[in-house]
């Protein structure tokens, strides 16, 4: 979720945590120190993880995904930025590719429709074939305009993204809880982890989008019946006439086996990070006191992608 309001007074409570690029004040929480109780690999002995920075990514390794990168490094992964266009030559030396909130150039200054693909056709083909041959992809696209930018790539793996904002009318401050107890967090190797200490019972997301399968896949995070997907023409600009649809049963997280490879897709980006917002430095992500299991969930996702679970 990206924050920064431009909300009508009648909808202020519902859209408290949505944003526009011009006003967003969220930055990486550089003081947050994620802990890893049982590292999966020795220091710098794990698989190589590339974090995309070649597609105007709102979340990058040196910025809002700094703590995400630190968490992976503490688990033993070798983490590096990917600054060139996707090709087999630059993907074949990595085990996992992370793409978080990529954008087409025309949307870097204006988060309005249309939202074209962030990737050239040749790049999409390269990523698809690399995954089919055994690579692993973590694809993250938050609320509008990011689903539009990632939609063509997601479709290659059988996912249709909703280019809008999903909100739970029962949640506070844009937070959405996914829990085993109500079935919104699905039992899966990702949520079971390698042992009992890594079992995930609940996680939090922070607004985001909703997506659905076009083909086979395994749900991880299922949206509740009181959620709705709003589809504005411009990011964070809503009115009573903004189109929307019920999104109960749609997804915010999923795991897909694709050929010899694996894909994990998520419709919310902050849950993979530790960020602070505004002058009060309000936490958002796995530094949020309510999101205690988010860091382990992130590691479990990477463990699944790297074949440990």
Buried (B, 14 or more C-beta within 10 A) or exposed (E): BBBBBBBEEEBEEBBBBBBBBEEBEBBBBEEBEBEBEEBBBEEEEBBBBBBBBBBBBBBBBEBBBBBBBBBBBBBBBBBBBBEEEBBEEBBEEBBBBBBBBBBBEEBEEBBBBEBBBBBEEEBBBBBBBBBBEEBBBBBBBBBBBBBBBBBBBBBBBBBBBBBBBBBBEEBEBBBBBBEBEEEBBBEBBBBBBBEEEBBBEBBBBBBBBBBBBEEEBBBBBBBBEEBBBBBBEBBBBBEEEBEBEEBBEBBBBBBBEBEEBBBBBBBBBBBBBBBBBEEEBBBBBBBBEBBEBBBBBBBBBBBBBBEBB
